[in-house]
């Protein structure tokens, strides 16, 4: 039993060292460096021909159109949950003022990463589930599968982002003020 505990403790220590060395929390939500990332995820199944009727799918995933639709009709849809495989990862990120935030679409569908004043609905009415349209979605910029984008110069405060196609794909980026050096009296 002591050998198992020693191995488990060693793995925990290695994991904690890795977390502190990268400057992120275990959940990936805090980032002090200059290279914060959010991954735009979905898990659509390119082998399901029904995805072709709604814009295709470039990734071999395991979520069929039928499963996607079933999740939209679930009791959770009223809370704008959508399908859990369609998400931003992490959905909450803390960065210091001046840091760049990079976004990459690692899914198989087109998405947007649009800053909005308030979370709301997008450009596909059946996916909005009672949300009011977010006017910022009128000028959306698509991020294709494999596409990347970088935001620089975000002001201190909270910044809300949604996918204007799948409005439950939300992210909040909190930009904190850089800590200033303090003068010490001798």
C-alpha positions as CSV (number, residue, x, y, z in Angstrom):
1,X,0.0,0.0,0.0
2,X,2.8,2.4,0.8
3,X,4.3,1.9,-2.7
4,X,0.9,3.0,-4.2
5,X,0.8,6.1,-2.0
6,X,4.3,7.0,-2.9
7,X,3.5,6.7,-6.6
8,X,0.3,8.7,-6.3
9,X,2.1,11.4,-4.3
10,X,4.9,11.5,-6.9
11,X,2.3,11.9,-9.7
12,X,0.6,14.7,-7.8
13,X,3.8,16.6,-7.2
14,X,4.8,16.2,-10.9
15,X,1.3,17.5,-11.9
16,X,1.5,20.5,-9.6
17,X,5.0,21.4,-10.9
18,X,3.7,21.2,-14.4
19,X,0.7,23.5,-13.5
20,X,2.9,26.1,-11.8
21,X,5.6,26.0,-14.5
22,X,3.0,26.9,-17.2
23,X,1.4,29.7,-15.2
24,X,-2.1,28.4,-15.5
25,X,-4.5,27.0,-12.9
26,X,-5.5,23.3,-13.1
27,X,-8.7,24.4,-14.7
28,X,-6.9,26.6,-17.2
29,X,-8.7,29.7,-16.2
30,X,-6.0,32.0,-15.0
31,X,-3.1,33.2,-17.1
32,X,-0.4,35.7,-16.3
33,X,1.7,35.2,-19.4
34,X,1.5,36.6,-22.9
35,X,0.1,33.5,-24.6
36,X,-3.5,32.8,-23.3
37,X,-5.6,30.4,-25.4
38,X,-9.2,29.5,-25.8
39,X,-10.1,26.5,-28.0
40,X,-13.4,26.5,-29.9
41,X,-14.6,22.9,-29.8
42,X,-17.3,20.8,-31.4
43,X,-17.4,17.1,-32.0
44,X,-19.5,16.7,-35.2
45,X,-19.3,13.5,-37.2
46,X,-18.2,14.0,-40.8
47,X,-19.6,10.5,-41.6
48,X,-23.1,11.7,-40.9
49,X,-24.4,13.0,-44.3
50,X,-27.0,15.2,-42.6
51,X,-24.1,17.6,-41.6
52,X,-23.6,18.3,-45.3
53,X,-27.1,19.8,-45.4
54,X,-26.2,22.4,-42.8
55,X,-22.7,23.3,-43.8
56,X,-20.7,20.2,-43.5
57,X,-18.2,18.8,-40.9
58,X,-14.5,18.5,-41.4
59,X,-13.7,16.5,-38.2
60,X,-14.3,12.9,-37.5
61,X,-16.2,13.2,-34.3
62,X,-19.1,11.2,-32.8
63,X,-22.0,13.7,-32.6
64,X,-24.6,13.1,-35.3
65,X,-27.2,15.7,-36.4
66,X,-29.9,13.6,-34.6
67,X,-27.9,13.7,-31.3
68,X,-27.3,17.5,-31.7
69,X,-31.0,18.1,-32.3
70,X,-32.0,15.9,-29.4
71,X,-29.9,18.0,-27.0
72,X,-31.5,21.2,-28.3
73,X,-34.9,19.7,-27.5
74,X,-33.9,18.7,-23.9
75,X,-35.2,20.5,-20.8
76,X,-31.8,22.0,-20.4
77,X,-32.2,24.0,-23.7
78,X,-34.3,26.6,-21.9
79,X,-31.1,27.4,-19.9
80,X,-29.2,27.7,-23.2
81,X,-27.0,24.7,-22.7
82,X,-27.1,23.4,-26.2
83,X,-24.9,20.4,-26.9
84,X,-22.0,20.1,-24.4
85,X,-19.6,19.1,-27.2
86,X,-20.0,22.6,-28.7
87,X,-18.1,24.8,-26.2
88,X,-15.3,27.2,-25.6
89,X,-12.5,25.7,-23.6
90,X,-12.0,27.3,-21.1
91,X,-15.2,29.3,-20.9
92,X,-13.6,31.6,-18.3
93,X,-10.1,33.0,-18.6
94,X,-8.3,35.6,-16.5
95,X,-5.4,37.5,-18.2
96,X,-3.3,40.5,-17.2
97,X,-3.7,43.8,-19.1
98,X,-1.7,43.8,-22.3
99,X,-1.7,40.0,-22.8
100,X,-2.8,38.6,-26.1
101,X,-5.6,36.1,-26.2
102,X,-5.5,33.5,-29.0
103,X,-8.5,31.5,-30.2
104,X,-8.4,28.4,-32.3
105,X,-11.3,26.4,-33.9
106,X,-10.3,22.8,-33.2
107,X,-13.8,21.6,-34.2
108,X,-15.3,20.5,-37.5
109,X,-17.8,23.3,-38.0
110,X,-17.7,27.0,-38.7
111,X,-17.9,29.1,-35.6
112,X,-17.5,32.7,-34.6
113,X,-15.9,34.3,-31.6
114,X,-17.8,37.5,-31.4
115,X,-17.5,40.0,-28.5
116,X,-21.0,41.0,-27.3
117,X,-22.2,43.5,-24.7
118,X,-24.6,40.9,-23.2
119,X,-24.9,37.2,-23.9
120,X,-27.8,36.6,-26.2
121,X,-28.9,34.8,-29.4
122,X,-27.2,34.5,-32.8
123,X,-28.1,34.4,-36.4
124,X,-29.7,30.9,-36.5
125,X,-33.2,31.5,-34.9
126,X,-33.9,27.8,-34.0
127,X,-30.7,27.6,-32.0
128,X,-31.5,30.8,-29.9
129,X,-34.1,29.0,-27.6
130,X,-35.8,32.3,-26.6
131,X,-32.8,34.5,-26.5
132,X,-32.8,38.1,-27.8
133,X,-30.6,38.6,-30.8
134,X,-27.1,40.0,-30.1
135,X,-26.8,42.9,-32.4
136,X,-23.0,42.4,-32.6
137,X,-23.7,39.1,-34.5
138,X,-24.9,41.2,-37.6
139,X,-21.2,41.7,-38.4
140,X,-19.9,38.3,-37.5
141,X,-16.5,37.0,-38.6
142,X,-16.3,33.3,-39.1
143,X,-13.5,31.1,-37.8
144,X,-13.3,28.1,-40.0
145,X,-12.2,24.7,-38.7
146,X,-8.5,25.0,-38.0
147,X,-8.7,28.8,-38.1
148,X,-7.0,31.0,-35.5
149,X,-7.3,34.5,-34.4
150,X,-5.7,36.7,-31.8
151,X,-7.0,39.6,-29.8
152,X,-4.7,42.2,-28.5
153,X,-5.3,45.3,-26.4
154,X,-8.4,44.2,-24.5
155,X,-9.3,46.9,-21.9
156,X,-9.4,46.0,-18.2
157,X,-12.7,44.5,-17.3
158,X,-15.0,41.6,-18.5
159,X,-15.3,40.7,-22.2
160,X,-18.1,38.4,-23.3
161,X,-17.8,36.3,-26.4
162,X,-20.3,34.0,-28.1
163,X,-20.5,31.9,-31.3
164,X,-23.2,33.7,-33.3
165,X,-24.2,30.3,-34.8
166,X,-24.3,28.4,-31.5
167,X,-25.0,31.0,-28.8
168,X,-24.5,28.7,-25.8
169,X,-20.8,28.6,-26.8
170,X,-19.8,31.4,-24.5
171,X,-16.6,32.7,-23.0
172,X,-15.8,35.4,-20.5
173,X,-12.3,36.9,-20.6
174,X,-11.5,38.9,-17.5
175,X,-8.7,41.4,-18.0
176,X,-7.0,42.5,-14.8
177,X,-4.9,45.5,-14.3
178,X,-1.2,45.0,-14.3
179,X,0.3,45.2,-10.9
180,X,2.5,48.3,-10.7
181,X,5.8,48.3,-8.8
182,X,5.6,50.1,-5.4
183,X,8.1,52.6,-4.3
184,X,9.7,51.8,-0.9
185,X,10.7,54.5,1.5
186,X,14.2,54.0,3.0
